[in-house]
Amino acid sequence: MKAFTFRLEKALRWREAQLDIEKSRAAGALARISELQTAMERQRSEATEAAKHVAKEPSGIALASYAGFLERDRSRTRQCAEQMGAAKKALAAEMKRVVEANRKLHLLQKLKSTERVRWRTEFDRDIGQFADEAFLGRLQSSKRHRFP
């Protein structure tokens, strides 16, 4: 009996590589969301600091400067929120691809397992037949030697 070989081994390895690629893409999308969250937190921190500074020294120039800052801050916050929405959509799409790649890989792994079980059953049957034939052969040979 020949050794077990899975004829779709290359496809299985390709699916594993595809899953790894999809996981790395999803990790990249997640990293982008993390970057955007950090940027939004930094903007909130800057806005809080600016408000504290204006509250300490409420002069006309400081208030005018603060008004301009708030306008730019709202614009940046809106941009960040839009980018965050796009990044979350991208992450959702990547996660769908990861799930699909994982499903396809699992299907091939299950097929390989099923084929291995089938091969093992045939192998055990062949070994059993060989053992039976060997036993009968020894039994025949011992009968010939006892009764000439």
MARVOLUM-659413 format. One line per field, with one value per residue (C-alpha): residue number from 1; residue in one letter; chain; x, y, z. Coordinates in steps of 0.5 Angstrom, whole numbers, plus 500, padded with zeros to 3 digits. Layout:
num	NUM,... $
residu	A,... $
chaine	A,... $
c1	X,... $
c2	Y,... $
c3	Z,... $
//
This chain:
num	1,2,3,4,5,6,7,8,9,10,11,12,13,14,15,16,17,18,19,20,21,22,23,24,25,26,27,28,29,30,31,32,33,34,35,36,37,38,39,40,41,42,43,44,45,46,47,48,49,50,51,52,53,54,55,56,57,58,59,60,61,62,63,64,65,66,67,68,69,70,71,72,73,74,75,76,77,78,79,80,81,82,83,84,85,86,87,88,89,90,91,92,93,94,95,96,97,98,99,100,101,102,103,104,105,106,107,108,109,110,111,112,113,114,115,116,117,118,119,120,121,122,123,124,125,126,127,128,129,130,131,132,133,134,135,136,137,138,139,140,141,142,143,144,145,146,147,148 $
residu	M,K,A,F,T,F,R,L,E,K,A,L,R,W,R,E,A,Q,L,D,I,E,K,S,R,A,A,G,A,L,A,R,I,S,E,L,Q,T,A,M,E,R,Q,R,S,E,A,T,E,A,A,K,H,V,A,K,E,P,S,G,I,A,L,A,S,Y,A,G,F,L,E,R,D,R,S,R,T,R,Q,C,A,E,Q,M,G,A,A,K,K,A,L,A,A,E,M,K,R,V,V,E,A,N,R,K,L,H,L,L,Q,K,L,K,S,T,E,R,V,R,W,R,T,E,F,D,R,D,I,G,Q,F,A,D,E,A,F,L,G,R,L,Q,S,S,K,R,H,R,F,P $
chaine	A,A,A,A,A,A,A,A,A,A,A,A,A,A,A,A,A,A,A,A,A,A,A,A,A,A,A,A,A,A,A,A,A,A,A,A,A,A,A,A,A,A,A,A,A,A,A,A,A,A,A,A,A,A,A,A,A,A,A,A,A,A,A,A,A,A,A,A,A,A,A,A,A,A,A,A,A,A,A,A,A,A,A,A,A,A,A,A,A,A,A,A,A,A,A,A,A,A,A,A,A,A,A,A,A,A,A,A,A,A,A,A,A,A,A,A,A,A,A,A,A,A,A,A,A,A,A,A,A,A,A,A,A,A,A,A,A,A,A,A,A,A,A,A,A,A,A,A $
c1	500,503,504,498,498,493,492,490,496,498,491,491,497,495,489,493,497,491,488,495,494,487,489,495,490,485,491,492,485,485,492,489,483,487,491,485,483,489,489,482,484,490,485,480,486,489,482,481,488,486,480,484,489,483,479,486,487,481,483,481,486,486,479,479,485,481,475,479,482,475,473,479,478,471,474,479,474,469,475,477,470,469,476,474,467,471,476,471,467,474,475,468,470,477,473,468,474,478,472,471,478,478,471,475,481,477,473,480,482,476,477,484,482,476,481,486,481,479,486,487,481,484,491,488,484,490,494,489,488,496,496,490,494,501,497,494,501,504,498,499,506,506,501,506,511,507,504,509 $
c2	500,507,513,518,523,529,531,538,539,545,548,547,551,556,557,558,563,567,566,569,575,577,577,581,586,586,588,593,596,595,599,605,605,605,611,615,614,616,623,624,623,628,633,633,634,640,643,642,645,651,652,652,657,662,661,663,669,671,677,679,676,670,669,671,666,661,662,660,654,651,652,648,643,642,641,636,632,632,629,624,622,621,617,613,611,609,605,601,599,597,593,590,588,585,581,578,576,573,569,567,565,561,557,555,553,549,546,543,541,537,534,532,529,525,522,521,517,513,511,509,504,501,501,497,493,491,490,485,481,481,478,473,471,470,466,462,461,459,454,451,450,448,442,440,439,435,430,428 $
c3	500,498,503,504,499,499,491,493,498,493,494,501,502,497,501,508,504,502,509,512,507,508,516,515,511,516,521,517,517,524,525,521,525,531,528,527,534,536,532,534,542,540,537,543,548,544,544,551,552,548,552,558,556,553,560,564,559,556,551,545,541,545,543,536,535,539,534,528,532,533,526,524,529,527,520,522,527,521,516,522,523,515,515,521,518,511,515,519,512,510,516,516,508,510,516,511,506,512,514,507,506,513,511,504,508,513,507,504,511,512,505,507,514,510,505,510,514,508,506,513,513,506,509,516,511,507,513,516,509,509,516,515,509,513,518,513,510,516,518,512,512,519,517,511,516,521,516,511 $
//
